[in-house]
Amino acid sequence: GIEGVLEAYHRSLRSVQLYGPTNFAPVVNHVARSAAAVLDGSQYFVLLIITDGVISDMAQTKEAIVN
């Protein structure tokens, strides 16, 4: 569940150093292409974005999410 995802995120913060730039638009677009390839509706995709709050390509990320 989401609690496990957040716990794993908090645990990983102790062993990694966050740095930028943080570009989410390419990831959103990649997942959207994968989802669009499933034409029969037999699958669904959930993209969970957890960030430290600094997104370098905010305009492009918003556009990718809307698309």
PDB file with SEQRES, HELIX, SHEET and CRYST1 records, atoms N, CA, C and O in Angstrom:
SEQRES   1 A   67  GLY ILE GLU GLY VAL LEU GLU ALA TYR HIS ARG SER LEU          
SEQRES   2 A   67  ARG SER VAL GLN LEU TYR GLY PRO THR ASN PHE ALA PRO          
SEQRES   3 A   67  VAL VAL ASN HIS VAL ALA ARG SER ALA ALA ALA VAL LEU          
SEQRES   4 A   67  ASP GLY SER GLN TYR PHE VAL LEU LEU ILE ILE THR ASP          
SEQRES   5 A   67  GLY VAL ILE SER ASP MET ALA GLN THR LYS GLU ALA ILE          
SEQRES   6 A   67  VAL ASN                                                      
HELIX    1 AA1 ILE A    2  LEU A   13  1                                  12    
HELIX    2 AA2 ALA A   25  ALA A   36  1                                  12    
HELIX    3 AA3 MET A   58  VAL A   66  1                                   9    
CRYST1    1.000    1.000    1.000  90.00  90.00  90.00 P 1           1          
ATOM      1  N   GLY A   1       0.815  -1.192   0.000  1.00  0.00           N  
ATOM      2  CA  GLY A   1       0.000   0.000   0.000  1.00  0.00           C  
ATOM      3  C   GLY A   1       0.856   1.253   0.000  1.00  0.00           C  
ATOM      4  O   GLY A   1       2.085   1.196  -0.051  1.00  0.00           O  
ATOM      5  N   ILE A   2       0.181   2.366   0.058  1.00  0.00           N  
ATOM      6  CA  ILE A   2       0.877   3.663   0.026  1.00  0.00           C  
ATOM      7  C   ILE A   2       1.795   3.837   1.234  1.00  0.00           C  
ATOM      8  O   ILE A   2       2.838   4.482   1.136  1.00  0.00           O  
ATOM      9  N   GLU A   3       1.406   3.262   2.370  1.00  0.00           N  
ATOM     10  CA  GLU A   3       2.262   3.379   3.554  1.00  0.00           C  
ATOM     11  C   GLU A   3       3.620   2.732   3.308  1.00  0.00           C  
ATOM     12  O   GLU A   3       4.651   3.263   3.720  1.00  0.00           O  
ATOM     13  N   GLY A   4       3.616   1.581   2.634  1.00  0.00           N  
ATOM     14  CA  GLY A   4       4.874   0.900   2.313  1.00  0.00           C  
ATOM     15  C   GLY A   4       5.725   1.694   1.349  1.00  0.00           C  
ATOM     16  O   GLY A   4       6.949   1.722   1.474  1.00  0.00           O  
ATOM     17  N   VAL A   5       5.084   2.343   0.384  1.00  0.00           N  
ATOM     18  CA  VAL A   5       5.813   3.174  -0.580  1.00  0.00           C  
ATOM     19  C   VAL A   5       6.476   4.339   0.147  1.00  0.00           C  
ATOM     20  O   VAL A   5       7.652   4.630  -0.070  1.00  0.00           O  
ATOM     21  N   LEU A   6       5.716   5.000   1.007  1.00  0.00           N  
ATOM     22  CA  LEU A   6       6.278   6.141   1.737  1.00  0.00           C  
ATOM     23  C   LEU A   6       7.372   5.710   2.699  1.00  0.00           C  
ATOM     24  O   LEU A   6       8.363   6.421   2.870  1.00  0.00           O  
ATOM     25  N   GLU A   7       7.206   4.562   3.325  1.00  0.00           N  
ATOM     26  CA  GLU A   7       8.244   4.057   4.221  1.00  0.00           C  
ATOM     27  C   GLU A   7       9.534   3.779   3.450  1.00  0.00           C  
ATOM     28  O   GLU A   7      10.622   4.117   3.916  1.00  0.00           O  
ATOM     29  N   ALA A   8       9.413   3.170   2.285  1.00  0.00           N  
ATOM     30  CA  ALA A   8      10.596   2.903   1.458  1.00  0.00           C  
ATOM     31  C   ALA A   8      11.254   4.208   1.027  1.00  0.00           C  
ATOM     32  O   ALA A   8      12.481   4.301   1.002  1.00  0.00           O  
ATOM     33  N   TYR A   9      10.456   5.215   0.690  1.00  0.00           N  
ATOM     34  CA  TYR A   9      10.987   6.521   0.302  1.00  0.00           C  
ATOM     35  C   TYR A   9      11.762   7.145   1.465  1.00  0.00           C  
ATOM     36  O   TYR A   9      12.878   7.629   1.277  1.00  0.00           O  
ATOM     37  N   HIS A  10      11.179   7.136   2.653  1.00  0.00           N  
ATOM     38  CA  HIS A  10      11.856   7.726   3.816  1.00  0.00           C  
ATOM     39  C   HIS A  10      13.149   6.974   4.141  1.00  0.00           C  
ATOM     40  O   HIS A  10      14.151   7.590   4.502  1.00  0.00           O  
ATOM     41  N   ARG A  11      13.127   5.649   4.012  1.00  0.00           N  
ATOM     42  CA  ARG A  11      14.334   4.859   4.255  1.00  0.00           C  
ATOM     43  C   ARG A  11      15.419   5.202   3.244  1.00  0.00           C  
ATOM     44  O   ARG A  11      16.592   5.310   3.601  1.00  0.00           O  
ATOM     45  N   SER A  12      15.032   5.374   1.982  1.00  0.00           N  
ATOM     46  CA  SER A  12      16.026   5.650   0.947  1.00  0.00           C  
ATOM     47  C   SER A  12      16.654   7.033   1.108  1.00  0.00           C  
ATOM     48  O   SER A  12      17.794   7.252   0.697  1.00  0.00           O  
ATOM     49  N   LEU A  13      15.911   7.963   1.706  1.00  0.00           N  
ATOM     50  CA  LEU A  13      16.460   9.309   1.897  1.00  0.00           C  
ATOM     51  C   LEU A  13      17.702   9.312   2.779  1.00  0.00           C  
ATOM     52  O   LEU A  13      18.519  10.229   2.700  1.00  0.00           O  
ATOM     53  N   ARG A  14      17.845   8.302   3.609  1.00  0.00           N  
ATOM     54  CA  ARG A  14      19.024   8.219   4.477  1.00  0.00           C  
ATOM     55  C   ARG A  14      20.267   7.750   3.726  1.00  0.00           C  
ATOM     56  O   ARG A  14      21.382   7.874   4.233  1.00  0.00           O  
ATOM     57  N   SER A  15      20.077   7.207   2.509  1.00  0.00           N  
ATOM     58  CA  SER A  15      21.225   6.650   1.795  1.00  0.00           C  
ATOM     59  C   SER A  15      21.493   7.308   0.450  1.00  0.00           C  
ATOM     60  O   SER A  15      22.424   6.908  -0.249  1.00  0.00           O  
ATOM     61  N   VAL A  16      20.708   8.300   0.071  1.00  0.00           N  
ATOM     62  CA  VAL A  16      20.930   8.990  -1.198  1.00  0.00           C  
ATOM     63  C   VAL A  16      21.020  10.489  -0.960  1.00  0.00           C  
ATOM     64  O   VAL A  16      20.556  11.000   0.059  1.00  0.00           O  
ATOM     65  N   GLN A  17      21.617  11.173  -1.903  1.00  0.00           N  
ATOM     66  CA  GLN A  17      21.676  12.625  -1.852  1.00  0.00           C  
ATOM     67  C   GLN A  17      20.868  13.165  -3.027  1.00  0.00           C  
ATOM     68  O   GLN A  17      21.156  12.857  -4.183  1.00  0.00           O  
ATOM     69  N   LEU A  18      19.858  13.970  -2.724  1.00  0.00           N  
ATOM     70  CA  LEU A  18      19.020  14.536  -3.769  1.00  0.00           C  
ATOM     71  C   LEU A  18      19.725  15.720  -4.409  1.00  0.00           C  
ATOM     72  O   LEU A  18      20.336  16.541  -3.724  1.00  0.00           O  
ATOM     73  N   TYR A  19      19.633  15.798  -5.729  1.00  0.00           N  
ATOM     74  CA  TYR A  19      20.191  16.936  -6.449  1.00  0.00           C  
ATOM     75  C   TYR A  19      19.453  17.078  -7.766  1.00  0.00           C  
ATOM     76  O   TYR A  19      18.783  16.151  -8.222  1.00  0.00           O  
ATOM     77  N   GLY A  20      19.581  18.224  -8.356  1.00  0.00           N  
ATOM     78  CA  GLY A  20      18.844  18.520  -9.579  1.00  0.00           C  
ATOM     79  C   GLY A  20      19.720  18.452 -10.793  1.00  0.00           C  
ATOM     80  O   GLY A  20      20.919  18.191 -10.695  1.00  0.00           O  
ATOM     81  N   PRO A  21      19.142  18.680 -11.911  1.00  0.00           N  
ATOM     82  CA  PRO A  21      17.746  19.060 -12.105  1.00  0.00           C  
ATOM     83  C   PRO A  21      16.821  17.850 -11.976  1.00  0.00           C  
ATOM     84  O   PRO A  21      17.233  16.713 -12.201  1.00  0.00           O  
ATOM     85  N   THR A  22      15.577  18.110 -11.614  1.00  0.00           N  
ATOM     86  CA  THR A  22      14.556  17.080 -11.507  1.00  0.00           C  
ATOM     87  C   THR A  22      13.554  17.298 -12.625  1.00  0.00           C  
ATOM     88  O   THR A  22      12.756  18.235 -12.582  1.00  0.00           O  
ATOM     89  N   ASN A  23      13.596  16.441 -13.616  1.00  0.00           N  
ATOM     90  CA  ASN A  23      12.719  16.548 -14.786  1.00  0.00           C  
ATOM     91  C   ASN A  23      11.753  15.374 -14.800  1.00  0.00           C  
ATOM     92  O   ASN A  23      12.159  14.229 -14.998  1.00  0.00           O  
ATOM     93  N   PHE A  24      10.477  15.660 -14.589  1.00  0.00           N  
ATOM     94  CA  PHE A  24       9.466  14.612 -14.556  1.00  0.00           C  
ATOM     95  C   PHE A  24       8.760  14.405 -15.887  1.00  0.00           C  
ATOM     96  O   PHE A  24       8.227  13.321 -16.122  1.00  0.00           O  
ATOM     97  N   ALA A  25       8.735  15.393 -16.760  1.00  0.00           N  
ATOM     98  CA  ALA A  25       8.001  15.271 -18.016  1.00  0.00           C  
ATOM     99  C   ALA A  25       8.414  14.030 -18.817  1.00  0.00           C  
ATOM    100  O   ALA A  25       7.533  13.350 -19.342  1.00  0.00           O  
ATOM    101  N   PRO A  26       9.699  13.701 -18.939  1.00  0.00           N  
ATOM    102  CA  PRO A  26      10.059  12.495 -19.695  1.00  0.00           C  
ATOM    103  C   PRO A  26       9.476  11.222 -19.079  1.00  0.00           C  
ATOM    104  O   PRO A  26       9.076  10.311 -19.805  1.00  0.00           O  
ATOM    105  N   VAL A  27       9.424  11.152 -17.762  1.00  0.00           N  
ATOM    106  CA  VAL A  27       8.870   9.974 -17.092  1.00  0.00           C  
ATOM    107  C   VAL A  27       7.365   9.889 -17.325  1.00  0.00           C  
ATOM    108  O   VAL A  27       6.845   8.818 -17.637  1.00  0.00           O  
ATOM    109  N   VAL A  28       6.670  11.004 -17.175  1.00  0.00           N  
ATOM    110  CA  VAL A  28       5.224  11.034 -17.403  1.00  0.00           C  
ATOM    111  C   VAL A  28       4.921  10.631 -18.838  1.00  0.00           C  
ATOM    112  O   VAL A  28       4.013   9.833 -19.075  1.00  0.00           O  
ATOM    113  N   ASN A  29       5.658  11.162 -19.788  1.00  0.00           N  
ATOM    114  CA  ASN A  29       5.437  10.830 -21.194  1.00  0.00           C  
ATOM    115  C   ASN A  29       5.709   9.353 -21.479  1.00  0.00           C  
ATOM    116  O   ASN A  29       4.978   8.728 -22.248  1.00  0.00           O  
ATOM    117  N   HIS A  30       6.738   8.798 -20.875  1.00  0.00           N  
ATOM    118  CA  HIS A  30       7.069   7.383 -21.070  1.00  0.00           C  
ATOM    119  C   HIS A  30       5.935   6.488 -20.557  1.00  0.00           C  
ATOM    120  O   HIS A  30       5.510   5.560 -21.245  1.00  0.00           O  
ATOM    121  N   VAL A  31       5.455   6.771 -19.355  1.00  0.00           N  
ATOM    122  CA  VAL A  31       4.372   5.967 -18.787  1.00  0.00           C  
ATOM    123  C   VAL A  31       3.090   6.137 -19.610  1.00  0.00           C  
ATOM    124  O   VAL A  31       2.351   5.174 -19.811  1.00  0.00           O  
ATOM    125  N   ALA A  32       2.830   7.342 -20.078  1.00  0.00           N  
ATOM    126  CA  ALA A  32       1.638   7.584 -20.901  1.00  0.00           C  
ATOM    127  C   ALA A  32       1.706   6.772 -22.195  1.00  0.00           C  
ATOM    128  O   ALA A  32       0.696   6.219 -22.628  1.00  0.00           O  
ATOM    129  N   ARG A  33       2.880   6.696 -22.814  1.00  0.00           N  
ATOM    130  CA  ARG A  33       3.034   5.891 -24.033  1.00  0.00           C  
ATOM    131  C   ARG A  33       2.799   4.416 -23.744  1.00  0.00           C  
ATOM    132  O   ARG A  33       2.164   3.721 -24.537  1.00  0.00           O  
ATOM    133  N   SER A  34       3.308   3.933 -22.614  1.00  0.00           N  
ATOM    134  CA  SER A  34       3.095   2.533 -22.236  1.00  0.00           C  
ATOM    135  C   SER A  34       1.613   2.255 -22.017  1.00  0.00           C  
ATOM    136  O   SER A  34       1.098   1.226 -22.456  1.00  0.00           O  
ATOM    137  N   ALA A  35       0.935   3.163 -21.346  1.00  0.00           N  
ATOM    138  CA  ALA A  35      -0.497   2.990 -21.085  1.00  0.00           C  
ATOM    139  C   ALA A  35      -1.295   3.046 -22.382  1.00  0.00           C  
ATOM    140  O   ALA A  35      -2.244   2.281 -22.556  1.00  0.00           O  
ATOM    141  N   ALA A  36      -0.929   3.926 -23.278  1.00  0.00           N  
ATOM    142  CA  ALA A  36      -1.653   4.071 -24.547  1.00  0.00           C  
ATOM    143  C   ALA A  36      -1.514   2.830 -25.424  1.00  0.00           C  
ATOM    144  O   ALA A  36      -2.356   2.585 -26.288  1.00  0.00           O  
ATOM    145  N   ALA A  37      -0.466   2.053 -25.210  1.00  0.00           N  
ATOM    146  CA  ALA A  37      -0.245   0.854 -26.011  1.00  0.00           C  
ATOM    147  C   ALA A  37      -1.207  -0.277 -25.643  1.00  0.00           C  
ATOM    148  O   ALA A  37      -1.358  -1.228 -26.410  1.00  0.00           O  
ATOM    149  N   VAL A  38      -1.850  -0.188 -24.493  1.00  0.00           N  
ATOM    150  CA  VAL A  38      -2.825  -1.203 -24.063  1.00  0.00           C  
ATOM    151  C   VAL A  38      -4.188  -0.752 -24.566  1.00  0.00           C  
ATOM    152  O   VAL A  38      -4.867   0.043 -23.916  1.00  0.00           O  
ATOM    153  N   LEU A  39      -4.577  -1.257 -25.709  1.00  0.00           N  
ATOM    154  CA  LEU A  39      -5.774  -0.766 -26.391  1.00  0.00           C  
ATOM    155  C   LEU A  39      -7.074  -1.398 -25.903  1.00  0.00           C  
ATOM    156  O   LEU A  39      -8.147  -0.830 -26.108  1.00  0.00           O  
ATOM    157  N   ASP A  40      -6.997  -2.563 -25.259  1.00  0.00           N  
ATOM    158  CA  ASP A  40      -8.223  -3.253 -24.879  1.00  0.00           C  
ATOM    159  C   ASP A  40      -8.719  -2.913 -23.472  1.00  0.00           C  
ATOM    160  O   ASP A  40      -9.733  -3.453 -23.030  1.00  0.00           O  
ATOM    161  N   GLY A  41      -8.027  -2.037 -22.775  1.00  0.00           N  
ATOM    162  CA  GLY A  41      -8.471  -1.631 -21.444  1.00  0.00           C  
ATOM    163  C   GLY A  41      -8.278  -2.686 -20.371  1.00  0.00           C  
ATOM    164  O   GLY A  41      -8.872  -2.590 -19.297  1.00  0.00           O  
ATOM    165  N   SER A  42      -7.459  -3.688 -20.642  1.00  0.00           N  
ATOM    166  CA  SER A  42      -7.266  -4.782 -19.691  1.00  0.00           C  
ATOM    167  C   SER A  42      -6.300  -4.436 -18.562  1.00  0.00           C  
ATOM    168  O   SER A  42      -6.182  -5.183 -17.591  1.00  0.00           O  
ATOM    169  N   GLN A  43      -5.619  -3.320 -18.688  1.00  0.00           N  
ATOM    170  CA  GLN A  43      -4.654  -2.910 -17.666  1.00  0.00           C  
ATOM    171  C   GLN A  43      -4.850  -1.439 -17.352  1.00  0.00           C  
ATOM    172  O   GLN A  43      -5.401  -0.683 -18.153  1.00  0.00           O  
ATOM    173  N   TYR A  44      -4.394  -1.052 -16.188  1.00  0.00           N  
ATOM    174  CA  TYR A  44      -4.331   0.365 -15.875  1.00  0.00           C  
ATOM    175  C   TYR A  44      -2.972   0.658 -15.257  1.00  0.00           C  
ATOM    176  O   TYR A  44      -2.297  -0.243 -14.759  1.00  0.00           O  
ATOM    177  N   PHE A  45      -2.589   1.897 -15.292  1.00  0.00           N  
ATOM    178  CA  PHE A  45      -1.277   2.317 -14.823  1.00  0.00           C  
ATOM    179  C   PHE A  45      -1.450   3.406 -13.782  1.00  0.00           C  
ATOM    180  O   PHE A  45      -2.298   4.286 -13.925  1.00  0.00           O  
ATOM    181  N   VAL A  46      -0.645   3.342 -12.739  1.00  0.00           N  
ATOM    182  CA  VAL A  46      -0.626   4.367 -11.708  1.00  0.00           C  
ATOM    183  C   VAL A  46       0.803   4.877 -11.631  1.00  0.00           C  
ATOM    184  O   VAL A  46       1.739   4.102 -11.436  1.00  0.00           O  
ATOM    185  N   LEU A  47       0.966   6.167 -11.783  1.00  0.00           N  
ATOM    186  CA  LEU A  47       2.285   6.782 -11.660  1.00  0.00           C  
ATOM    187  C   LEU A  47       2.274   7.627 -10.405  1.00  0.00           C  
ATOM    188  O   LEU A  47       1.563   8.629 -10.330  1.00  0.00           O  
ATOM    189  N   LEU A  48       3.053   7.231  -9.429  1.00  0.00           N  
ATOM    190  CA  LEU A  48       3.166   7.965  -8.172  1.00  0.00           C  
ATOM    191  C   LEU A  48       4.455   8.777  -8.217  1.00  0.00           C  
ATOM    192  O   LEU A  48       5.544   8.219  -8.349  1.00  0.00           O  
ATOM    193  N   ILE A  49       4.327  10.076  -8.109  1.00  0.00           N  
ATOM    194  CA  ILE A  49       5.492  10.957  -8.113  1.00  0.00           C  
ATOM    195  C   ILE A  49       5.697  11.468  -6.699  1.00  0.00           C  
ATOM    196  O   ILE A  49       4.831  12.140  -6.138  1.00  0.00           O  
ATOM    197  N   ILE A  50       6.838  11.147  -6.133  1.00  0.00           N  
ATOM    198  CA  ILE A  50       7.213  11.655  -4.809  1.00  0.00           C  
ATOM    199  C   ILE A  50       8.453  12.503  -5.023  1.00  0.00           C  
ATOM    200  O   ILE A  50       9.450  12.034  -5.571  1.00  0.00           O  
ATOM    201  N   THR A  51       8.388  13.733  -4.596  1.00  0.00           N  
ATOM    202  CA  THR A  51       9.487  14.666  -4.864  1.00  0.00           C  
ATOM    203  C   THR A  51       9.826  15.459  -3.612  1.00  0.00           C  
ATOM    204  O   THR A  51       9.049  15.529  -2.660  1.00  0.00           O  
ATOM    205  N   ASP A  52      11.005  16.048  -3.645  1.00  0.00           N  
ATOM    206  CA  ASP A  52      11.399  16.934  -2.557  1.00  0.00           C  
ATOM    207  C   ASP A  52      10.834  18.335  -2.759  1.00  0.00           C  
ATOM    208  O   ASP A  52      11.111  19.239  -1.971  1.00  0.00           O  
ATOM    209  N   GLY A  53      10.051  18.512  -3.801  1.00  0.00           N  
ATOM    210  CA  GLY A  53       9.398  19.796  -4.045  1.00  0.00           C  
ATOM    211  C   GLY A  53      10.034  20.632  -5.126  1.00  0.00           C  
ATOM    212  O   GLY A  53       9.456  21.632  -5.551  1.00  0.00           O  
ATOM    213  N   VAL A  54      11.214  20.247  -5.582  1.00  0.00           N  
ATOM    214  CA  VAL A  54      11.895  21.022  -6.611  1.00  0.00           C  
ATOM    215  C   VAL A  54      11.762  20.282  -7.936  1.00  0.00           C  
ATOM    216  O   VAL A  54      12.384  19.239  -8.137  1.00  0.00           O  
ATOM    217  N   ILE A  55      10.942  20.831  -8.847  1.00  0.00           N  
ATOM    218  CA  ILE A  55      10.762  20.249 -10.172  1.00  0.00           C  
ATOM    219  C   ILE A  55      11.284  21.253 -11.186  1.00  0.00           C  
ATOM    220  O   ILE A  55      10.788  22.377 -11.269  1.00  0.00           O  
ATOM    221  N   SER A  56      12.282  20.846 -11.955  1.00  0.00           N  
ATOM    222  CA  SER A  56      12.956  21.775 -12.863  1.00  0.00           C  
ATOM    223  C   SER A  56      12.159  22.061 -14.136  1.00  0.00           C  
ATOM    224  O   SER A  56      12.343  23.103 -14.763  1.00  0.00           O  
ATOM    225  N   ASP A  57      11.278  21.140 -14.516  1.00  0.00           N  
ATOM    226  CA  ASP A  57      10.519  21.317 -15.757  1.00  0.00           C  
ATOM    227  C   ASP A  57       9.012  21.357 -15.470  1.00  0.00           C  
ATOM    228  O   ASP A  57       8.236  20.621 -16.080  1.00  0.00           O  
ATOM    229  N   MET A  58       8.615  22.216 -14.546  1.00  0.00           N  
ATOM    230  CA  MET A  58       7.220  22.236 -14.090  1.00  0.00           C  
ATOM    231  C   MET A  58       6.229  22.455 -15.231  1.00  0.00           C  
ATOM    232  O   MET A  58       5.219  21.755 -15.296  1.00  0.00           O  
ATOM    233  N   ALA A  59       6.480  23.386 -16.113  1.00  0.00           N  
ATOM    234  CA  ALA A  59       5.546  23.651 -17.209  1.00  0.00           C  
ATOM    235  C   ALA A  59       5.403  22.428 -18.108  1.00  0.00           C  
ATOM    236  O   ALA A  59       4.291  22.064 -18.490  1.00  0.00           O  
ATOM    237  N   GLN A  60       6.515  21.796 -18.446  1.00  0.00           N  
ATOM    238  CA  GLN A  60       6.479  20.611 -19.297  1.00  0.00           C  
ATOM    239  C   GLN A  60       5.810  19.437 -18.572  1.00  0.00           C  
ATOM    240  O   GLN A  60       5.096  18.652 -19.195  1.00  0.00           O  
ATOM    241  N   THR A  61       6.038  19.314 -17.266  1.00  0.00           N  
ATOM    242  CA  THR A  61       5.412  18.254 -16.491  1.00  0.00           C  
ATOM    243  C   THR A  61       3.902  18.437 -16.442  1.00  0.00           C  
ATOM    244  O   THR A  61       3.158  17.471 -16.615  1.00  0.00           O  
ATOM    245  N   LYS A  62       3.440  19.657 -16.209  1.00  0.00           N  
ATOM    246  CA  LYS A  62       2.003  19.927 -16.208  1.00  0.00           C  
ATOM    247  C   LYS A  62       1.393  19.583 -17.564  1.00  0.00           C  
ATOM    248  O   LYS A  62       0.326  18.974 -17.630  1.00  0.00           O  
ATOM    249  N   GLU A  63       2.064  19.970 -18.634  1.00  0.00           N  
ATOM    250  CA  GLU A  63       1.569  19.687 -19.975  1.00  0.00           C  
ATOM    251  C   GLU A  63       1.486  18.184 -20.223  1.00  0.00           C  
ATOM    252  O   GLU A  63       0.512  17.696 -20.795  1.00  0.00           O  
ATOM    253  N   ALA A  64       2.516  17.451 -19.787  1.00  0.00           N  
ATOM    254  CA  ALA A  64       2.532  16.002 -19.971  1.00  0.00           C  
ATOM    255  C   ALA A  64       1.394  15.336 -19.193  1.00  0.00           C  
ATOM    256  O   ALA A  64       0.770  14.400 -19.692  1.00  0.00           O  
ATOM    257  N   ILE A  65       1.124  15.809 -17.983  1.00  0.00           N  
ATOM    258  CA  ILE A  65       0.037  15.246 -17.181  1.00  0.00           C  
ATOM    259  C   ILE A  65      -1.311  15.523 -17.837  1.00  0.00           C  
ATOM    260  O   ILE A  65      -2.163  14.637 -17.903  1.00  0.00           O  
ATOM    261  N   VAL A  66      -1.505  16.722 -18.312  1.00  0.00           N  
ATOM    262  CA  VAL A  66      -2.764  17.085 -18.971  1.00  0.00           C  
ATOM    263  C   VAL A  66      -2.964  16.248 -20.233  1.00  0.00           C  
ATOM    264  O   VAL A  66      -4.063  15.762 -20.499  1.00  0.00           O  
ATOM    265  N   ASN A  67      -1.890  16.086 -21.007  1.00  0.00           N  
ATOM    266  CA  ASN A  67      -1.989  15.291 -22.248  1.00  0.00           C  
ATOM    267  C   ASN A  67      -2.313  13.853 -21.929  1.00  0.00           C  
ATOM    268  O   ASN A  67      -2.437  13.032 -22.838  1.00  0.00           O  
TER     269      ASN A  67                                                      
END                                                                             
